């Protein structure tokens, strides 16, 4: 499914690296950080909303590449490992992951 300004979805992962929690929106290449996983995730949702609203304001023409970016390989690998039939132990503490609709 391709994201458009009116509908779509994005994969997200919230994980801890060191003392910091990170929330990643893979299709938008947005990363937020905080001291608490819930705050990182809420910041991510706000950033995604702002990103989509900005895209709508500039009327991204018919080029939806900004809404369907190729994510960083490290995050893709982490996503794959989380969904593997034989999950590989991650060096990160995972708080949550899933797909959110926009």
Gaussian input, Z-matrix of N, CA and C with variables (Angstrom, degrees):
# hf/3-21g

backbone

0 1
 N
 C     1     B1
 C     2     B2     1     A1
 N     3     B3     2     A2     1     D1
 C     4     B4     3     A3     2     D2
 C     5     B5     4     A4     3     D3
 N     6     B6     5     A5     4     D4
 C     7     B7     6     A6     5     D5
 C     8     B8     7     A7     6     D6
 N     9     B9     8     A8     7     D7
 C    10    B10     9     A9     8     D8
 C    11    B11    10    A10     9     D9
 N    12    B12    11    A11    10    D10
 C    13    B13    12    A12    11    D11
 C    14    B14    13    A13    12    D12
 N    15    B15    14    A14    13    D13
 C    16    B16    15    A15    14    D14
 C    17    B17    16    A16    15    D15
 N    18    B18    17    A17    16    D16
 C    19    B19    18    A18    17    D17
 C    20    B20    19    A19    18    D18
 N    21    B21    20    A20    19    D19
 C    22    B22    21    A21    20    D20
 C    23    B23    22    A22    21    D21
 N    24    B24    23    A23    22    D22
 C    25    B25    24    A24    23    D23
 C    26    B26    25    A25    24    D24
 N    27    B27    26    A26    25    D25
 C    28    B28    27    A27    26    D26
 C    29    B29    28    A28    27    D27
 N    30    B30    29    A29    28    D28
 C    31    B31    30    A30    29    D29
 C    32    B32    31    A31    30    D30
 N    33    B33    32    A32    31    D31
 C    34    B34    33    A33    32    D32
 C    35    B35    34    A34    33    D33
 N    36    B36    35    A35    34    D34
 C    37    B37    36    A36    35    D35
 C    38    B38    37    A37    36    D36
 N    39    B39    38    A38    37    D37
 C    40    B40    39    A39    38    D38
 C    41    B41    40    A40    39    D39
 N    42    B42    41    A41    40    D40
 C    43    B43    42    A42    41    D41
 C    44    B44    43    A43    42    D42
 N    45    B45    44    A44    43    D43
 C    46    B46    45    A45    44    D44
 C    47    B47    46    A46    45    D45
 N    48    B48    47    A47    46    D46
 C    49    B49    48    A48    47    D47
 C    50    B50    49    A49    48    D48
 N    51    B51    50    A50    49    D49
 C    52    B52    51    A51    50    D50
 C    53    B53    52    A52    51    D51
 N    54    B54    53    A53    52    D52
 C    55    B55    54    A54    53    D53
 C    56    B56    55    A55    54    D54
 N    57    B57    56    A56    55    D55
 C    58    B58    57    A57    56    D56
 C    59    B59    58    A58    57    D57
 N    60    B60    59    A59    58    D58
 C    61    B61    60    A60    59    D59
 C    62    B62    61    A61    60    D60
 N    63    B63    62    A62    61    D61
 C    64    B64    63    A63    62    D62
 C    65    B65    64    A64    63    D63
 N    66    B66    65    A65    64    D64
 C    67    B67    66    A66    65    D65
 C    68    B68    67    A67    66    D66
 N    69    B69    68    A68    67    D67
 C    70    B70    69    A69    68    D68
 C    71    B71    70    A70    69    D69
 N    72    B72    71    A71    70    D70
 C    73    B73    72    A72    71    D71
 C    74    B74    73    A73    72    D72
 N    75    B75    74    A74    73    D73
 C    76    B76    75    A75    74    D74
 C    77    B77    76    A76    75    D75
 N    78    B78    77    A77    76    D76
 C    79    B79    78    A78    77    D77
 C    80    B80    79    A79    78    D78
 N    81    B81    80    A80    79    D79
 C    82    B82    81    A81    80    D80
 C    83    B83    82    A82    81    D81
 N    84    B84    83    A83    82    D82
 C    85    B85    84    A84    83    D83
 C    86    B86    85    A85    84    D84
 N    87    B87    86    A86    85    D85
 C    88    B88    87    A87    86    D86
 C    89    B89    88    A88    87    D87
 N    90    B90    89    A89    88    D88
 C    91    B91    90    A90    89    D89
 C    92    B92    91    A91    90    D90
 N    93    B93    92    A92    91    D91
 C    94    B94    93    A93    92    D92
 C    95    B95    94    A94    93    D93
 N    96    B96    95    A95    94    D94
 C    97    B97    96    A96    95    D95
 C    98    B98    97    A97    96    D96
 N    99    B99    98    A98    97    D97
 C   100   B100    99    A99    98    D98
 C   101   B101   100   A100    99    D99
 N   102   B102   101   A101   100   D100
 C   103   B103   102   A102   101   D101
 C   104   B104   103   A103   102   D102
 N   105   B105   104   A104   103   D103
 C   106   B106   105   A105   104   D104
 C   107   B107   106   A106   105   D105
 N   108   B108   107   A107   106   D106
 C   109   B109   108   A108   107   D107
 C   110   B110   109   A109   108   D108
 N   111   B111   110   A110   109   D109
 C   112   B112   111   A111   110   D110
 C   113   B113   112   A112   111   D111
 N   114   B114   113   A113   112   D112
 C   115   B115   114   A114   113   D113
 C   116   B116   115   A115   114   D114
 N   117   B117   116   A116   115   D115
 C   118   B118   117   A117   116   D116
 C   119   B119   118   A118   117   D117
 N   120   B120   119   A119   118   D118
 C   121   B121   120   A120   119   D119
 C   122   B122   121   A121   120   D120
 N   123   B123   122   A122   121   D121
 C   124   B124   123   A123   122   D122
 C   125   B125   124   A124   123   D123
 N   126   B126   125   A125   124   D124
 C   127   B127   126   A126   125   D125
 C   128   B128   127   A127   126   D126
 N   129   B129   128   A128   127   D127
 C   130   B130   129   A129   128   D128
 C   131   B131   130   A130   129   D129
 N   132   B132   131   A131   130   D130
 C   133   B133   132   A132   131   D131
 C   134   B134   133   A133   132   D132
 N   135   B135   134   A134   133   D133
 C   136   B136   135   A135   134   D134
 C   137   B137   136   A136   135   D135
 N   138   B138   137   A137   136   D136
 C   139   B139   138   A138   137   D137
 C   140   B140   139   A139   138   D138
 N   141   B141   140   A140   139   D139
 C   142   B142   141   A141   140   D140
 C   143   B143   142   A142   141   D141
 N   144   B144   143   A143   142   D142
 C   145   B145   144   A144   143   D143
 C   146   B146   145   A145   144   D144
 N   147   B147   146   A146   145   D145
 C   148   B148   147   A147   146   D146
 C   149   B149   148   A148   147   D147
 N   150   B150   149   A149   148   D148
 C   151   B151   150   A150   149   D149
 C   152   B152   151   A151   150   D150
 N   153   B153   152   A152   151   D151
 C   154   B154   153   A153   152   D152
 C   155   B155   154   A154   153   D153
 N   156   B156   155   A155   154   D154
 C   157   B157   156   A156   155   D155
 C   158   B158   157   A157   156   D156
 N   159   B159   158   A158   157   D157
 C   160   B160   159   A159   158   D158
 C   161   B161   160   A160   159   D159
 N   162   B162   161   A161   160   D160
 C   163   B163   162   A162   161   D161
 C   164   B164   163   A163   162   D162
 N   165   B165   164   A164   163   D163
 C   166   B166   165   A165   164   D164
 C   167   B167   166   A166   165   D165
 N   168   B168   167   A167   166   D166
 C   169   B169   168   A168   167   D167
 C   170   B170   169   A169   168   D168
 N   171   B171   170   A170   169   D169
 C   172   B172   171   A171   170   D170
 C   173   B173   172   A172   171   D171
 N   174   B174   173   A173   172   D172
 C   175   B175   174   A174   173   D173
 C   176   B176   175   A175   174   D174
 N   177   B177   176   A176   175   D175
 C   178   B178   177   A177   176   D176
 C   179   B179   178   A178   177   D177
 N   180   B180   179   A179   178   D178
 C   181   B181   180   A180   179   D179
 C   182   B182   181   A181   180   D180
 N   183   B183   182   A182   181   D181
 C   184   B184   183   A183   182   D182
 C   185   B185   184   A184   183   D183
 N   186   B186   185   A185   184   D184
 C   187   B187   186   A186   185   D185
 C   188   B188   187   A187   186   D186
 N   189   B189   188   A188   187   D187
 C   190   B190   189   A189   188   D188
 C   191   B191   190   A190   189   D189
 N   192   B192   191   A191   190   D190
 C   193   B193   192   A192   191   D191
 C   194   B194   193   A193   192   D192
 N   195   B195   194   A194   193   D193
 C   196   B196   195   A195   194   D194
 C   197   B197   196   A196   195   D195
 N   198   B198   197   A197   196   D196
 C   199   B199   198   A198   197   D197
 C   200   B200   199   A199   198   D198
 N   201   B201   200   A200   199   D199
 C   202   B202   201   A201   200   D200
 C   203   B203   202   A202   201   D201
 N   204   B204   203   A203   202   D202
 C   205   B205   204   A204   203   D203
 C   206   B206   205   A205   204   D204
 N   207   B207   206   A206   205   D205
 C   208   B208   207   A207   206   D206
 C   209   B209   208   A208   207   D207
 N   210   B210   209   A209   208   D208
 C   211   B211   210   A210   209   D209
 C   212   B212   211   A211   210   D210
 N   213   B213   212   A212   211   D211
 C   214   B214   213   A213   212   D212
 C   215   B215   214   A214   213   D213
 N   216   B216   215   A215   214   D214
 C   217   B217   216   A216   215   D215
 C   218   B218   217   A217   216   D216
 N   219   B219   218   A218   217   D217
 C   220   B220   219   A219   218   D218
 C   221   B221   220   A220   219   D219
 N   222   B222   221   A221   220   D220
 C   223   B223   222   A222   221   D221
 C   224   B224   223   A223   222   D222
 N   225   B225   224   A224   223   D223
 C   226   B226   225   A225   224   D224
 C   227   B227   226   A226   225   D225
 N   228   B228   227   A227   226   D226
 C   229   B229   228   A228   227   D227
 C   230   B230   229   A229   228   D228
 N   231   B231   230   A230   229   D229
 C   232   B232   231   A231   230   D230
 C   233   B233   232   A232   231   D231
 N   234   B234   233   A233   232   D232
 C   235   B235   234   A234   233   D233
 C   236   B236   235   A235   234   D234
 N   237   B237   236   A236   235   D235
 C   238   B238   237   A237   236   D236
 C   239   B239   238   A238   237   D237
 N   240   B240   239   A239   238   D238
 C   241   B241   240   A240   239   D239
 C   242   B242   241   A241   240   D240
 N   243   B243   242   A242   241   D241
 C   244   B244   243   A243   242   D242
 C   245   B245   244   A244   243   D243
 N   246   B246   245   A245   244   D244
 C   247   B247   246   A246   245   D245
 C   248   B248   247   A247   246   D246
 N   249   B249   248   A248   247   D247
 C   250   B250   249   A249   248   D248
 C   251   B251   250   A250   249   D249
 N   252   B252   251   A251   250   D250
 C   253   B253   252   A252   251   D251
 C   254   B254   253   A253   252   D252
 N   255   B255   254   A254   253   D253
 C   256   B256   255   A255   254   D254
 C   257   B257   256   A256   255   D255
 N   258   B258   257   A257   256   D256
 C   259   B259   258   A258   257   D257
 C   260   B260   259   A259   258   D258
 N   261   B261   260   A260   259   D259
 C   262   B262   261   A261   260   D260
 C   263   B263   262   A262   261   D261
 N   264   B264   263   A263   262   D262
 C   265   B265   264   A264   263   D263
 C   266   B266   265   A265   264   D264
 N   267   B267   266   A266   265   D265
 C   268   B268   267   A267   266   D266
 C   269   B269   268   A268   267   D267
 N   270   B270   269   A269   268   D268
 C   271   B271   270   A270   269   D269
 C   272   B272   271   A271   270   D270
 N   273   B273   272   A272   271   D271
 C   274   B274   273   A273   272   D272
 C   275   B275   274   A274   273   D273
 N   276   B276   275   A275   274   D274
 C   277   B277   276   A276   275   D275
 C   278   B278   277   A277   276   D276
 N   279   B279   278   A278   277   D277
 C   280   B280   279   A279   278   D278
 C   281   B281   280   A280   279   D279
 N   282   B282   281   A281   280   D280
 C   283   B283   282   A282   281   D281
 C   284   B284   283   A283   282   D282
 N   285   B285   284   A284   283   D283
 C   286   B286   285   A285   284   D284
 C   287   B287   286   A286   285   D285
 N   288   B288   287   A287   286   D286
 C   289   B289   288   A288   287   D287
 C   290   B290   289   A289   288   D288
 N   291   B291   290   A290   289   D289
 C   292   B292   291   A291   290   D290
 C   293   B293   292   A292   291   D291
 N   294   B294   293   A293   292   D292
 C   295   B295   294   A294   293   D293
 C   296   B296   295   A295   294   D294
 N   297   B297   296   A296   295   D295
 C   298   B298   297   A297   296   D296
 C   299   B299   298   A298   297   D297
 N   300   B300   299   A299   298   D298
 C   301   B301   300   A300   299   D299
 C   302   B302   301   A301   300   D300
 N   303   B303   302   A302   301   D301
 C   304   B304   303   A303   302   D302
 C   305   B305   304   A304   303   D303

   B1=1.4605
   B2=1.5247
   B3=1.2927
   B4=1.4552
   B5=1.5254
   B6=1.3213
   B7=1.4610
   B8=1.5187
   B9=1.3222
   B10=1.4571
   B11=1.5230
   B12=1.3333
   B13=1.4733
   B14=1.5283
   B15=1.3403
   B16=1.4546
   B17=1.5220
   B18=1.3286
   B19=1.4611
   B20=1.5172
   B21=1.3139
   B22=1.4505
   B23=1.5151
   B24=1.3116
   B25=1.4585
   B26=1.5287
   B27=1.3228
   B28=1.4604
   B29=1.5153
   B30=1.3147
   B31=1.4552
   B32=1.5239
   B33=1.3238
   B34=1.4571
   B35=1.5234
   B36=1.3136
   B37=1.4659
   B38=1.5220
   B39=1.3334
   B40=1.4636
   B41=1.5273
   B42=1.3235
   B43=1.4592
   B44=1.5246
   B45=1.3216
   B46=1.4594
   B47=1.5223
   B48=1.3127
   B49=1.4573
   B50=1.5228
   B51=1.3157
   B52=1.4654
   B53=1.5144
   B54=1.3181
   B55=1.4677
   B56=1.5199
   B57=1.3197
   B58=1.4618
   B59=1.5207
   B60=1.3310
   B61=1.4611
   B62=1.5220
   B63=1.3199
   B64=1.4590
   B65=1.5194
   B66=1.3146
   B67=1.4633
   B68=1.5236
   B69=1.3341
   B70=1.4580
   B71=1.5215
   B72=1.3378
   B73=1.4634
   B74=1.5244
   B75=1.3269
   B76=1.4537
   B77=1.5259
   B78=1.3197
   B79=1.4710
   B80=1.5228
   B81=1.3230
   B82=1.4690
   B83=1.5295
   B84=1.3311
   B85=1.4634
   B86=1.5237
   B87=1.3160
   B88=1.4648
   B89=1.5209
   B90=1.3256
   B91=1.4598
   B92=1.5221
   B93=1.3227
   B94=1.4590
   B95=1.5211
   B96=1.3209
   B97=1.4664
   B98=1.5183
   B99=1.3397
   B100=1.4670
   B101=1.5257
   B102=1.3265
   B103=1.4662
   B104=1.5206
   B105=1.3301
   B106=1.4602
   B107=1.5301
   B108=1.3304
   B109=1.4696
   B110=1.5222
   B111=1.3202
   B112=1.4732
   B113=1.5194
   B114=1.3290
   B115=1.4650
   B116=1.5244
   B117=1.3294
   B118=1.4662
   B119=1.5276
   B120=1.3350
   B121=1.4639
   B122=1.5303
   B123=1.3282
   B124=1.4656
   B125=1.5325
   B126=1.3260
   B127=1.4652
   B128=1.5185
   B129=1.3305
   B130=1.4565
   B131=1.5229
   B132=1.3302
   B133=1.4682
   B134=1.5210
   B135=1.3317
   B136=1.4704
   B137=1.5293
   B138=1.3296
   B139=1.4604
   B140=1.5270
   B141=1.3319
   B142=1.4643
   B143=1.5239
   B144=1.3217
   B145=1.4604
   B146=1.5287
   B147=1.3153
   B148=1.4643
   B149=1.5167
   B150=1.3209
   B151=1.4614
   B152=1.5274
   B153=1.3184
   B154=1.4676
   B155=1.5251
   B156=1.3304
   B157=1.4704
   B158=1.5251
   B159=1.3224
   B160=1.4680
   B161=1.5229
   B162=1.3263
   B163=1.4617
   B164=1.5310
   B165=1.3293
   B166=1.4674
   B167=1.5246
   B168=1.3516
   B169=1.4683
   B170=1.5188
   B171=1.3236
   B172=1.4595
   B173=1.5253
   B174=1.3094
   B175=1.4599
   B176=1.5260
   B177=1.2915
   B178=1.4482
   B179=1.5125
   B180=1.3304
   B181=1.4645
   B182=1.5274
   B183=1.2836
   B184=1.4619
   B185=1.5185
   B186=1.3088
   B187=1.4567
   B188=1.5199
   B189=1.3231
   B190=1.4551
   B191=1.5277
   B192=1.3409
   B193=1.4637
   B194=1.5279
   B195=1.3185
   B196=1.4660
   B197=1.5288
   B198=1.3334
   B199=1.4688
   B200=1.5242
   B201=1.3146
   B202=1.4738
   B203=1.5242
   B204=1.3111
   B205=1.4539
   B206=1.5174
   B207=1.3181
   B208=1.4530
   B209=1.5223
   B210=1.3140
   B211=1.4624
   B212=1.5197
   B213=1.3056
   B214=1.4555
   B215=1.5302
   B216=1.3159
   B217=1.4719
   B218=1.5257
   B219=1.3327
   B220=1.4721
   B221=1.5277
   B222=1.3309
   B223=1.4685
   B224=1.5244
   B225=1.3260
   B226=1.4704
   B227=1.5271
   B228=1.3333
   B229=1.4621
   B230=1.5192
   B231=1.3358
   B232=1.4545
   B233=1.5312
   B234=1.3335
   B235=1.4677
   B236=1.5353
   B237=1.3218
   B238=1.4715
   B239=1.5249
   B240=1.3251
   B241=1.4662
   B242=1.5271
   B243=1.3320
   B244=1.4699
   B245=1.5214
   B246=1.3323
   B247=1.4617
   B248=1.5277
   B249=1.3040
   B250=1.4571
   B251=1.5267
   B252=1.3381
   B253=1.4675
   B254=1.5309
   B255=1.3156
   B256=1.4634
   B257=1.5265
   B258=1.3404
   B259=1.4646
   B260=1.5309
   B261=1.3119
   B262=1.4622
   B263=1.5206
   B264=1.3247
   B265=1.4540
   B266=1.5204
   B267=1.3041
   B268=1.4552
   B269=1.5266
   B270=1.3273
   B271=1.4698
   B272=1.5287
   B273=1.3313
   B274=1.4541
   B275=1.5247
   B276=1.3176
   B277=1.4601
   B278=1.5273
   B279=1.3219
   B280=1.4640
   B281=1.5213
   B282=1.3282
   B283=1.4573
   B284=1.5213
   B285=1.3363
   B286=1.4626
   B287=1.5180
   B288=1.3303
   B289=1.4617
   B290=1.5145
   B291=1.3132
   B292=1.4543
   B293=1.5074
   B294=1.3248
   B295=1.4577
   B296=1.5243
   B297=1.3157
   B298=1.4709
   B299=1.5248
   B300=1.3097
   B301=1.4725
   B302=1.5145
   B303=1.3400
   B304=1.4674
   B305=1.4985
   A1=109.42
   A2=115.86
   A3=121.55
   A4=109.27
   A5=115.32
   A6=120.28
   A7=110.16
   A8=115.27
   A9=122.61
   A10=106.56
   A11=118.33
   A12=118.92
   A13=113.50
   A14=118.01
   A15=120.67
   A16=114.41
   A17=117.54
   A18=119.01
   A19=110.17
   A20=114.19
   A21=119.73
   A22=110.90
   A23=115.80
   A24=122.29
   A25=108.35
   A26=114.84
   A27=119.01
   A28=109.47
   A29=114.88
   A30=121.22
   A31=108.31
   A32=115.43
   A33=119.12
   A34=110.40
   A35=114.46
   A36=122.41
   A37=107.06
   A38=116.28
   A39=121.56
   A40=106.45
   A41=116.01
   A42=120.39
   A43=111.07
   A44=114.12
   A45=120.79
   A46=108.86
   A47=115.08
   A48=122.02
   A49=106.20
   A50=116.65
   A51=120.24
   A52=109.47
   A53=116.66
   A54=121.51
   A55=112.90
   A56=117.77
   A57=121.61
   A58=111.53
   A59=115.52
   A60=122.36
   A61=108.47
   A62=116.27
   A63=122.62
   A64=108.85
   A65=115.24
   A66=122.09
   A67=106.40
   A68=116.12
   A69=121.79
   A70=109.40
   A71=116.79
   A72=123.09
   A73=105.62
   A74=116.59
   A75=120.73
   A76=113.90
   A77=118.61
   A78=120.64
   A79=113.40
   A80=117.55
   A81=120.76
   A82=112.42
   A83=117.20
   A84=121.32
   A85=111.79
   A86=115.42
   A87=121.72
   A88=107.32
   A89=116.12
   A90=122.07
   A91=107.91
   A92=115.96
   A93=122.00
   A94=108.11
   A95=117.01
   A96=120.42
   A97=110.33
   A98=115.22
   A99=121.70
   A100=108.75
   A101=115.08
   A102=120.90
   A103=112.29
   A104=116.99
   A105=122.81
   A106=107.91
   A107=119.07
   A108=120.12
   A109=113.48
   A110=117.01
   A111=119.41
   A112=111.32
   A113=116.52
   A114=119.89
   A115=110.95
   A116=116.52
   A117=119.91
   A118=109.93
   A119=117.02
   A120=120.80
   A121=111.35
   A122=117.29
   A123=119.75
   A124=110.69
   A125=117.15
   A126=120.64
   A127=110.75
   A128=116.15
   A129=120.28
   A130=110.97
   A131=116.67
   A132=119.77
   A133=111.24
   A134=116.94
   A135=120.64
   A136=110.92
   A137=117.10
   A138=120.80
   A139=110.98
   A140=117.10
   A141=121.07
   A142=109.81
   A143=117.35
   A144=120.59
   A145=110.68
   A146=116.62
   A147=120.34
   A148=112.10
   A149=116.32
   A150=121.77
   A151=110.27
   A152=116.59
   A153=120.70
   A154=110.75
   A155=117.04
   A156=120.06
   A157=111.13
   A158=116.99
   A159=121.08
   A160=110.80
   A161=116.08
   A162=120.52
   A163=109.79
   A164=116.20
   A165=119.89
   A166=111.18
   A167=116.86
   A168=120.73
   A169=112.26
   A170=116.98
   A171=118.37
   A172=111.02
   A173=114.58
   A174=121.32
   A175=110.27
   A176=115.89
   A177=124.66
   A178=115.72
   A179=117.06
   A180=123.20
   A181=108.69
   A182=118.09
   A183=120.18
   A184=110.43
   A185=117.20
   A186=121.50
   A187=108.61
   A188=116.65
   A189=121.22
   A190=112.18
   A191=117.22
   A192=120.41
   A193=112.19
   A194=117.40
   A195=120.78
   A196=111.59
   A197=116.99
   A198=121.19
   A199=111.98
   A200=116.72
   A201=121.59
   A202=109.76
   A203=115.77
   A204=120.18
   A205=112.12
   A206=114.82
   A207=120.30
   A208=106.25
   A209=116.57
   A210=119.55
   A211=111.74
   A212=115.01
   A213=122.93
   A214=109.84
   A215=117.12
   A216=121.23
   A217=112.96
   A218=117.21
   A219=120.50
   A220=110.78
   A221=117.17
   A222=120.37
   A223=111.00
   A224=117.65
   A225=120.63
   A226=110.58
   A227=116.41
   A228=120.04
   A229=110.64
   A230=116.69
   A231=120.49
   A232=110.03
   A233=117.82
   A234=122.34
   A235=109.46
   A236=117.06
   A237=121.21
   A238=111.28
   A239=115.99
   A240=119.94
   A241=111.21
   A242=116.93
   A243=120.58
   A244=112.28
   A245=117.23
   A246=121.55
   A247=113.63
   A248=116.63
   A249=121.13
   A250=110.37
   A251=116.08
   A252=119.60
   A253=110.12
   A254=116.02
   A255=121.84
   A256=107.13
   A257=117.07
   A258=119.68
   A259=112.28
   A260=114.21
   A261=121.56
   A262=107.47
   A263=116.46
   A264=119.88
   A265=109.56
   A266=115.51
   A267=121.87
   A268=109.87
   A269=116.70
   A270=118.58
   A271=111.53
   A272=116.53
   A273=121.68
   A274=110.92
   A275=115.86
   A276=120.83
   A277=106.75
   A278=116.46
   A279=121.64
   A280=108.89
   A281=116.50
   A282=121.15
   A283=110.36
   A284=116.65
   A285=120.90
   A286=109.46
   A287=114.40
   A288=120.25
   A289=106.12
   A290=116.04
   A291=120.04
   A292=111.41
   A293=114.33
   A294=121.66
   A295=107.27
   A296=116.10
   A297=121.48
   A298=108.26
   A299=115.90
   A300=120.70
   A301=109.83
   A302=114.39
   A303=119.62
   A304=109.72
   D1=129.33
   D2=176.59
   D3=-91.50
   D4=138.03
   D5=175.57
   D6=-76.65
   D7=141.86
   D8=173.32
   D9=-127.70
   D10=170.20
   D11=178.06
   D12=-62.74
   D13=-18.25
   D14=-177.47
   D15=-98.84
   D16=-25.67
   D17=-179.61
   D18=-158.14
   D19=160.27
   D20=178.65
   D21=158.59
   D22=-166.10
   D23=-179.87
   D24=-157.10
   D25=159.85
   D26=176.73
   D27=-142.48
   D28=146.93
   D29=176.86
   D30=-84.87
   D31=143.50
   D32=178.88
   D33=-137.76
   D34=150.20
   D35=176.60
   D36=-137.18
   D37=135.00
   D38=173.65
   D39=-116.99
   D40=120.36
   D41=-176.44
   D42=-142.42
   D43=160.48
   D44=-179.18
   D45=-109.60
   D46=132.00
   D47=174.88
   D48=-129.11
   D49=112.83
   D50=-173.43
   D51=69.87
   D52=-127.08
   D53=179.11
   D54=-98.76
   D55=3.58
   D56=-173.07
   D57=-113.30
   D58=138.30
   D59=174.15
   D60=-94.53
   D61=136.65
   D62=178.52
   D63=-121.78
   D64=141.82
   D65=174.21
   D66=-122.47
   D67=127.96
   D68=-174.05
   D69=-121.65
   D70=133.72
   D71=170.09
   D72=-105.97
   D73=104.89
   D74=-170.08
   D75=-62.10
   D76=-46.12
   D77=-175.77
   D78=-70.04
   D79=-17.07
   D80=-178.91
   D81=-109.34
   D82=-4.90
   D83=-175.84
   D84=52.12
   D85=46.21
   D86=177.14
   D87=-110.70
   D88=133.17
   D89=177.80
   D90=-130.01
   D91=129.64
   D92=175.65
   D93=-120.72
   D94=153.05
   D95=179.77
   D96=-133.76
   D97=155.18
   D98=179.19
   D99=-164.70
   D100=173.95
   D101=177.30
   D102=-82.85
   D103=-11.45
   D104=-176.36
   D105=-131.65
   D106=138.12
   D107=-177.77
   D108=-62.87
   D109=-34.54
   D110=179.63
   D111=-67.84
   D112=-39.17
   D113=177.99
   D114=-66.74
   D115=-39.63
   D116=177.57
   D117=-61.58
   D118=-43.46
   D119=-179.15
   D120=-67.59
   D121=-41.68
   D122=178.48
   D123=-64.39
   D124=-39.95
   D125=176.15
   D126=-62.45
   D127=-38.47
   D128=178.26
   D129=-63.30
   D130=-45.46
   D131=179.35
   D132=-60.61
   D133=-41.21
   D134=177.58
   D135=-64.80
   D136=-41.82
   D137=179.59
   D138=-64.71
   D139=-41.44
   D140=178.22
   D141=-63.06
   D142=-44.50
   D143=178.85
   D144=-60.14
   D145=-46.44
   D146=178.73
   D147=-62.34
   D148=-38.85
   D149=179.09
   D150=-62.15
   D151=-47.20
   D152=-179.22
   D153=-66.90
   D154=-41.99
   D155=178.36
   D156=-61.55
   D157=-41.62
   D158=177.43
   D159=-62.66
   D160=-42.40
   D161=178.73
   D162=-59.54
   D163=-42.85
   D164=179.63
   D165=-64.27
   D166=-40.71
   D167=-178.35
   D168=-64.65
   D169=-37.70
   D170=-179.68
   D171=-85.90
   D172=1.63
   D173=178.18
   D174=49.39
   D175=64.71
   D176=-175.69
   D177=-47.38
   D178=25.99
   D179=-179.51
   D180=50.56
   D181=-142.29
   D182=178.17
   D183=-102.54
   D184=6.31
   D185=179.69
   D186=-88.39
   D187=102.63
   D188=-176.85
   D189=-96.53
   D190=18.17
   D191=-178.82
   D192=-56.80
   D193=-36.65
   D194=-179.32
   D195=-64.59
   D196=-22.90
   D197=179.37
   D198=-95.44
   D199=-1.87
   D200=-176.68
   D201=-141.27
   D202=56.36
   D203=-176.30
   D204=-77.06
   D205=157.28
   D206=172.16
   D207=-81.46
   D208=125.48
   D209=-175.62
   D210=-82.51
   D211=163.81
   D212=178.54
   D213=-57.40
   D214=139.06
   D215=-177.43
   D216=-59.13
   D217=-34.96
   D218=178.72
   D219=-61.80
   D220=-41.38
   D221=179.84
   D222=-73.24
   D223=-35.87
   D224=176.52
   D225=-62.99
   D226=-42.15
   D227=178.72
   D228=-64.37
   D229=-43.17
   D230=178.31
   D231=-61.13
   D232=-43.11
   D233=178.48
   D234=-61.04
   D235=-46.29
   D236=179.29
   D237=-61.08
   D238=-45.01
   D239=-179.87
   D240=-61.37
   D241=-37.98
   D242=179.58
   D243=-67.23
   D244=-25.09
   D245=-177.70
   D246=-106.49
   D247=6.79
   D248=-179.63
   D249=-72.98
   D250=151.07
   D251=176.35
   D252=-68.67
   D253=-23.49
   D254=174.61
   D255=-124.68
   D256=79.32
   D257=-175.35
   D258=-55.19
   D259=139.15
   D260=176.92
   D261=-92.04
   D262=133.69
   D263=179.77
   D264=-61.68
   D265=123.59
   D266=-179.32
   D267=-83.83
   D268=148.11
   D269=174.10
   D270=-73.43
   D271=-7.94
   D272=-178.83
   D273=-103.54
   D274=150.05
   D275=170.87
   D276=-82.96
   D277=121.15
   D278=-178.45
   D279=-95.35
   D280=128.12
   D281=177.47
   D282=-93.49
   D283=-45.96
   D284=179.86
   D285=-161.88
   D286=161.13
   D287=173.50
   D288=-158.07
   D289=158.28
   D290=179.00
   D291=167.29
   D292=-163.95
   D293=179.61
   D294=-122.78
   D295=128.55
   D296=179.14
   D297=-113.36
   D298=138.84
   D299=176.58
   D300=-85.08
   D301=147.75
   D302=176.66
   D303=-117.95

